[in-house]
Amino acid sequence: QSCFVCCKMGATITCCQTGCDRAFHLPCAPDGQCVTQYFGAYRSFCWEHRPQQALRPQPSHDNTCTICLDTVQDNISYKTMACPACQDARFHRHCIQRLALHAGIDFRCPRCLNQEPFMMEMLTMGIRLSKRPPSWQSDPELAPSDQRHGRCDATTCLCPGGREHTEAHG
């Protein structure tokens, strides 16, 4: 079959929605905003039939990714996800995917630390989880630090004092 994302032959993953004939390659899934659920029946969905997060329709007051601190979209979408527990934590799909693979069995919301509903929601939304211990337990370089982050990592730093500016309090 032809991949609806790259238009090349050999697409073996099909949307599980009855009547949908879209097929895609696994590496093309992110570009096509497709979701594959890595649990249960391992279902896959095209962009049109993928699961949507059912959260309160209000936009977040804080439109920054809880993980990388860069700006996220105002609305929940394929690329911008939220925690179903606190509904305030927003993150980029690629950021939460990277965290999931590093956190392993300790994967939880980076803001409210909720684990069970958060983990199930992320699985449903196509985030792959690792069944390993957190990577920082075996690699001290990845361990959480007791040092406060003191540099702005935003794409465009808006601080009048620049990227290295820190306050004594707060």
C-alpha positions in Angstrom: 0.0 0.0 0.0 1.0 3.6 -0.5 1.8 5.8 2.6 -0.6 8.7 2.7 2.2 10.8 4.3 5.2 10.3 2.0 3.3 8.7 -0.9 5.8 5.8 -1.1 4.9 2.2 -1.3 5.3 -0.4 1.5 3.1 1.2 4.1 2.1 -1.6 6.5 0.3 0.3 9.3 -3.4 1.1 8.6 -5.9 3.2 10.5 -8.1 1.0 12.7 -11.2 3.1 12.1 -13.7 1.0 10.2 -14.0 2.3 6.6 -10.7 4.2 6.7 -8.1 3.0 4.2 -5.3 5.3 5.1 -1.9 3.5 5.5 1.4 4.8 6.7 5.0 3.8 7.6 5.8 4.0 11.3 8.6 6.6 10.7 6.1 8.8 8.8 3.5 8.7 11.7 4.7 11.9 13.4 4.7 13.9 10.2 1.2 12.7 9.4 0.1 13.3 13.0 -0.8 9.6 13.3 -1.1 7.8 16.7 -0.1 4.3 17.5 -1.1 3.0 20.9 1.7 0.8 22.4 -0.6 -1.3 24.7 -3.5 -3.7 24.4 -4.3 -4.3 20.7 -1.6 -1.9 19.5 -4.2 0.1 17.5 -3.1 2.8 15.0 -5.0 5.9 13.8 -4.6 8.4 11.0 -4.7 12.1 11.7 -8.5 12.2 11.2 -9.4 9.4 13.5 -6.7 9.6 16.2 -7.9 10.0 19.9 -8.3 13.5 21.2 -7.7 14.6 24.7 -11.0 15.4 26.4 -10.0 18.2 28.7 -11.8 21.4 29.8 -12.0 23.7 26.8 -10.4 26.7 28.6 -7.0 27.6 27.4 -4.1 27.5 29.9 -2.9 30.6 31.6 0.6 29.5 31.1 1.4 28.6 27.5 4.9 27.3 28.1 6.0 23.7 27.9 6.4 22.4 31.5 9.5 20.4 30.3 11.5 22.7 27.9 9.9 26.0 29.0 9.4 27.1 25.3 6.0 28.3 24.1 3.2 25.8 23.2 0.1 26.3 21.2 -3.0 27.8 23.0 -5.1 24.8 22.3 -4.6 21.1 22.9 -3.6 19.4 19.6 -1.4 16.7 18.3 1.7 18.6 19.1 0.5 20.2 22.4 -0.7 17.9 25.1 -1.9 18.4 28.7 -2.1 16.4 32.0 -5.6 15.0 32.5 -5.2 15.3 36.3 -4.1 18.9 36.9 -5.2 20.0 33.4 -2.7 22.9 33.7 0.6 21.3 32.7 1.1 21.7 29.0 3.9 20.1 27.0 5.1 19.4 23.5 4.5 15.9 22.3 8.2 15.4 21.5 9.1 16.7 25.0 6.8 14.3 26.9 7.8 11.4 24.6 11.5 12.0 25.5 10.6 12.3 29.2 8.6 9.0 29.0 11.5 7.1 27.6 14.0 8.5 30.2 11.6 8.2 33.2 10.7 4.6 32.5 8.6 3.2 35.4 8.7 6.5 37.2 6.9 8.4 34.4 4.4 10.9 35.8 3.2 14.4 35.2 6.2 16.8 35.5 4.0 19.4 37.2 1.5 17.7 39.6 3.4 14.3 39.8 0.2 12.4 39.1 1.0 8.9 37.7 -1.9 6.6 37.0 -4.5 8.6 35.1 -1.6 10.6 33.5 0.2 7.5 32.3 -3.0 5.9 30.8 -3.8 9.1 29.0 -0.4 9.4 27.5 -0.5 5.7 26.4 -3.9 6.4 24.8 -2.5 9.4 23.0 0.4 7.3 21.5 3.2 8.1 23.9 5.6 5.1 24.2 6.6 4.1 27.7 9.7 2.3 28.8 9.4 -0.5 31.4 12.9 0.2 32.6 14.1 2.0 35.7 14.7 5.8 35.1 17.8 6.4 33.0 19.1 8.8 35.7 19.5 5.8 38.1 22.1 4.2 35.9 23.7 7.4 34.5 24.7 10.0 37.1 25.0 12.6 34.3 21.2 12.4 33.9 20.3 12.6 37.6 18.2 15.5 38.9 20.5 18.2 40.2 20.1 20.1 43.4 21.3 23.2 41.5 18.6 25.6 40.3 18.5 26.1 36.5 19.9 29.6 36.0 19.8 30.1 32.2 16.9 31.0 29.9 16.4 28.3 27.3 13.5 29.9 25.4 14.0 30.2 21.7 13.6 34.0 22.1 14.6 35.2 25.6 12.4 38.1 26.7 14.2 38.9 29.9 15.6 42.5 29.9 18.7 41.2 31.8 19.5 38.5 29.1 19.7 34.7 29.2 22.1 34.6 32.2 20.2 37.0 34.4 19.0 35.5 37.7 17.2 37.1 40.7 18.3 36.7 44.3 14.8 35.6 45.3 12.1 33.8 43.4 
